[in-house]
Amino acid sequence: MPGRSPARTTARPKARVRLRLFREVVSELRKAVWPTRQETIRLTVMVIIVAAVVGAFLGGIDYGFSQLTRLFLQSS
């Protein structure tokens, strides 16, 4: 149509696509099986423990390499 601007005609289909996408997201979230409170607490504790163990392990390796580097630099 000669009286309409191109921006106005393209805005409506984008809004419909966004609305449809939003409805699909909400539909998928309703299908999701959410963990119970007890499962969430247990898994959170497991993640904290694993992170602490990995952090301690990497910290130990870093400390070892630091001492090894210091030993080599002092001996030369």
Helices and strands as residue ranges (DSSP letters): H 6-31, H 37-75
